[in-house]
Amino acid sequence: MSDAYLTVAEAATAEFVVQGSEFIGHVRPVDSVDAAEAFIDAIKAEYADATHNVPAYRVRTGDDGEGYFLREYASDEGEPSGSAGKPALNVLTQQELENCAVVVTRYYGGTNLGVGGLVRAYSRAVKEAVEAAGVVEEQPHEQLSITVEYDDSGTVRSILESEGHEFDADYEATVTFDVRVPRADAEALRDRVRSATSGRADLE
């Protein structure tokens, strides 16, 4: 299943204060559960002095072209049950966002907001962070590794640049290009590279 999905365009934050409590919504696009959890851990470390760091994410897993599962996760992180993580996740669900992780940081301001107040604040933090980031339609991508001798590296680089694919090049004894390519275009790119290098490229 290689259908498109909606996600946030970039990492973003949104901040506001409710009755003395400061809320900071952090959002970013991710391509795996590991990436989502690394982002959550990084925010928790950066805001270790906060009262709460409430995480949520929706990430495709097992997306190998044969189908995928949508992994959803949220935690209240010490807030009253159902008042924080679920409202944060609900925003992602309502906006049909995938491959997206959020953390809402709260600095307690001395006034209890009640469950209803917390639900509104955590929802608002995610909504405003998503608005700041912007929403885009993405195609499922895969990572393609292309290894060639130096003689063919210029040819491969010009193909990748002309097609606008994101890549990193590693110049060692041979040259390896790590390419992020939309799954729908991957086979055509493989064929083009094989043809241009007369089959000398090693593709993984």
N, C-alpha and C positions, 0 to 999 in steps of 0.2 A: 504494500500500500504506500504509494509515493505521493499522497495528496499534500497540498499546501496547508499551512497552519498560520495562525496569528501569534506574534510574540512582540516583546518590546524592542524598539530599534536600538537602544543603547542603555547603559547604566545611568541612573538618575536618582535624585533624592528630593524629598519634600518635607518641610518642617512647619509646625504650628504649635500653638499652646492652647490647652483647654483647662481652665480653672487652675492654673499654676503648673500643670503637668505638661512637659515638653514631649512632643511626639515627632519622630523622624522616620519617614518611610524610605527604605532603600530598595531599589529594584534593579535587576539586570537580566539580560538574556543568558541562558546557559544551554549547553548541548548534551549534558549528561547529569545523572544523579550525583556523581562524584563532584562535578563542577558546581552544582547547586549547594552541596554540603560544604564545599571548600569556601564558597562565597559567604554562607551563613557563619562558618567558623571565623572567617576574617572579620566580619562585622562584629561578632561577639567579642573578639579580641580587641578590636579598635575601640569599642564602646563598653569595655569591661566594667566601667563604673556606673553603667546605667542600671535602673531598677529592673527593667525587663528588656530582653531582645527576643521578639516573637517572630519565628520563621514560618514560611509556607512556600511550597513550590508545586508546580505541575510540569512533569518532564516525561517525554517519550522514552521508553526503553525497549530494547530488542527491535529497534527500527532497522531491519535489514532488507527491506523491500518486500518481505513476505507478510508484513503486518507488525503491529506494535502494541504495547500496553502503555496506558497513561498512568504514571506513578504520581499519586497525590500525597502530600504530607503537610501537616500543620501541627504546631504545639502551642499551648497557652503559656508555657514558660513561667508558671507561678501565678498568672492572673486567674480569676475565677473561671471555672470550667465553661467553655463555649463562648467566652467573652472576647477572645483575642485571636487565636490561631484560625478558628473556623471563619470568623468574619473576614480575615485577611485572605484566606483561601477562596472564600465565596466571591470576592471581587475578581480574582483570576478566572474562576469558573464562569461567572456571568459575562465576562468580556471574551470568553473562549480563548484565553491566552494559554499557550503551551511553551515548553522549554523556557520557563520563566521562573525566577526565584525572588522572593521578597523577605526582608526583615524589617520589622517595625520596632524601633528603639524608643523606650519610654523612660523619662526621668520624672519620678513621682514628685508632685508639687504640694503634697500635704492635704489635698482634698480628695476624698473618695468619689469616684465618678458614677459608681453603681454599674451593674451589668449593662444596662441600656446605653449609658454614656460611654462605656468602654467599647461596646460593639460599634457605635457610631465613630468613635475616634480611630480605632484600628482600621475600619473600613475606609474612612476618609484618607488616612495616611497612605494606604495602598493605591486608592484611586488617584490621588494627587501625584504620587510618584510615577504611576503609569502615564498620566497625562504629560508629565514633564519629560518622560522618556520617549513618548510617541509609540504608536503601534504600527507594525509592518507585517506584510504577508511574506512568509519564508517558504522556500522549497526544502524538503529534506536533503541534506548533504551527506557526502561520504568523504573519507580521507583516502587519497590515492598517493602512493609513493612511486616516484619515477627515478630510477638510477641509470645514469649514462656515463660514458667516457667524456672527457673534456671536449673532444672533437664535436660531439653531438649536443653539448650543453647549450650552446647559443641557439640552435634550432628549437630545442624544447622550450627554452625561456621565451623565445619570440612567439611560440604558439600559445603559451599560457598568458602572456601579456596581451596578445591580440584578442583572446577570448575573454579577458577580464577576470580570470580565476585568481583567488587569493592563494599565495604559496610562499613557502620558505625554502631557500636554497642553501645546501650545506656542501661546501667545496672541500673535499678530502682527497683521498686517492682517486675516487670517482666523484661525480656530482649527483647529489640526491635532492630531488624536488619533492617536498611534502605539499600536496595540493588539496585544497578544500573545493570540492566540485559538486554542483547540484546532481543528485542521483540520476535525474532524467538525462543529463548530458554526459555522464561518466563513460558510457560505452563508446560514444562517438569520439570523446577525447582520447581514450585508449587506442582506438583505431587510427586516429590521426597521428598520434605519437609513434605508433608502430610503423606506419607508412613512411613518415618523415625520416625515421632513423633506420629504415630497412630492417626492422625487427631487432635492432641491437639494444633497444631500451629494455630494462628490467622493470616490469610493472607489478606492483603489489596492491 
